[in-house]
């Protein structure tokens, strides 16, 4: 019967630890305090400005989401439908979690209401674009016949026809 050997590796953590880079603050990476406690150390004007910049921070994300929905096209394909559904899900979940993003501060002078409203308005732009997109795809019920099956569909007033000319 063959004998199996167990290998063990000794690791000397002190000897192999690299020095921290210049300007590195180890206390900044291991902060157990919440963001509101860290913000409480700043003056009131700086805290209010930080909240306002936090409220406008998702504008780039919403703009990219709208661009992706626009680029996916208006045809009924799985990619365009999934992109549009993502356009509904992300802003809605961000609006519903806005209370976590802007907690009520202990300082009564700090106004968290306006930055929270701004945050929700930025995400509402994404929601509005998603509604416009789904209406352009023809998936938004806009007529009574979309809801009641016994109603007749509206009369189509225009038709698109393609033609190939031979020369």
C-alpha positions in Angstrom: 0.0 0.0 0.0 1.4 3.4 -1.0 2.0 6.0 1.7 0.5 9.4 1.1 2.5 12.4 2.3 0.8 15.5 3.6 2.4 18.7 2.5 2.3 21.8 4.7 3.2 25.3 3.7 4.4 27.8 6.3 3.6 31.4 5.4 5.3 34.2 7.1 2.8 37.0 6.9 5.0 39.7 8.4 7.9 39.0 6.1 5.9 38.9 2.8 3.7 42.0 3.5 4.3 44.8 1.1 4.6 48.3 2.3 1.6 50.6 1.9 1.8 52.9 -1.1 2.4 56.7 -0.5 -0.8 58.5 0.6 -2.6 55.3 1.6 -4.8 55.7 4.7 -5.6 52.3 6.2 -8.3 53.8 8.4 -10.2 54.9 5.3 -10.6 51.4 4.1 -11.8 49.8 7.3 -14.4 52.3 8.3 -17.2 50.6 10.2 -19.2 53.8 10.7 -22.1 54.5 8.4 -21.9 57.3 5.8 -24.1 59.6 7.9 -21.7 59.4 10.8 -18.7 60.1 8.5 -20.6 63.0 7.0 -21.4 64.4 10.5 -17.8 65.3 10.9 -18.0 67.8 8.1 -19.6 71.3 8.3 -23.2 71.7 7.5 -22.7 73.3 4.1 -20.3 70.6 3.0 -22.7 67.9 4.1 -25.5 69.5 2.2 -23.3 69.7 -0.9 -22.3 66.1 -0.5 -25.9 65.0 -0.4 -26.7 67.0 -3.5 -23.8 65.5 -5.4 -25.0 62.1 -4.3 -28.4 62.9 -5.6 -27.1 63.8 -9.0 -24.6 60.9 -9.2 -26.9 58.4 -10.9 -27.5 60.7 -13.9 -24.7 59.1 -15.9 -26.2 55.6 -15.1 -29.6 56.7 -16.2 -28.2 58.3 -19.3 -26.4 55.1 -20.2 -29.5 53.0 -19.6 -31.5 55.2 -21.9 -28.8 55.0 -24.5 -28.9 51.2 -24.3 -32.7 51.1 -24.6 -32.5 53.5 -27.7 -29.8 51.4 -29.3 -31.7 48.1 -28.8 -34.3 49.2 -31.4 -38.0 49.2 -31.4 -38.5 45.7 -32.9 -40.0 43.0 -30.7 -36.9 40.9 -30.0 -35.7 39.4 -26.8 -32.8 41.8 -26.4 -34.9 44.9 -26.9 -37.6 43.6 -24.5 -35.1 42.6 -21.8 -33.3 46.0 -22.1 -36.6 47.8 -21.7 -37.6 45.7 -18.7 -34.3 46.5 -17.2 -35.1 50.1 -17.9 -38.2 49.7 -15.7 -36.5 47.6 -13.0 -33.4 49.7 -12.2 -35.1 53.1 -11.7 -38.0 51.6 -9.8 -35.7 49.7 -7.4 -33.5 52.8 -6.9 -36.6 55.0 -6.1 -37.9 52.4 -3.7 -34.4 52.2 -2.0 -33.9 56.0 -1.8 -34.7 56.0 1.9 -31.6 53.8 2.4 -29.5 56.1 0.2 -30.6 59.3 2.1 -31.2 58.3 5.7 -32.6 60.9 8.1 -29.7 62.6 9.8 -29.6 63.4 13.5 -28.9 67.0 12.7 -32.3 68.7 12.2 -30.6 71.5 10.1 -29.5 69.1 7.4 -32.2 68.8 4.7 -32.3 65.3 3.1 -35.7 65.8 1.5 -34.6 67.9 -1.5 -31.6 65.6 -2.4 -33.9 62.6 -2.1 -36.5 64.2 -4.4 -33.7 65.1 -6.9 -32.5 61.5 -6.8 -36.0 60.2 -7.5 -36.5 62.8 -10.3 -33.3 61.6 -12.0 -34.5 58.0 -11.9 -37.9 59.1 -13.0 -36.3 60.3 -16.3 -35.2 56.7 -16.9 -38.7 55.5 -16.1 -40.3 58.0 -18.5 -37.9 56.9 -21.3 -38.8 53.2 -20.6 -42.5 54.1 -20.9 -41.8 55.9 -24.2 -39.7 53.0 -25.4 -42.4 50.4 -24.6 -45.0 52.5 -26.2 -42.9 52.7 -29.4 -42.6 49.0 -29.4 -46.4 48.7 -29.4 -46.6 46.9 -26.0 -48.3 49.7 -24.1 -52.1 49.2 -24.0 -53.4 52.5 -25.4 -56.9 51.6 -26.7 -60.0 50.0 -25.0 -59.7 47.0 -27.3 -56.4 46.2 -25.6 -58.3 45.5 -22.4 -61.7 44.1 -23.6 -61.6 41.3 -26.1 -65.1 41.9 -27.3 -64.3 45.4 -28.6 -63.2 45.9 -32.1 -59.7 47.2 -32.8 -59.4 50.7 -34.1 -59.2 51.3 -37.9 -55.7 51.6 -39.2 -55.3 54.9 -41.0 -52.0 54.4 -42.7 -50.0 51.5 -44.1 -46.3 51.1 -44.8 -45.5 49.3 -48.1 -42.1 48.5 -49.5 -41.4 48.5 -53.2 -38.4 47.5 -55.3 -38.0 49.4 -58.5 -36.5 47.6 -61.4 -34.5 49.5 -63.9 
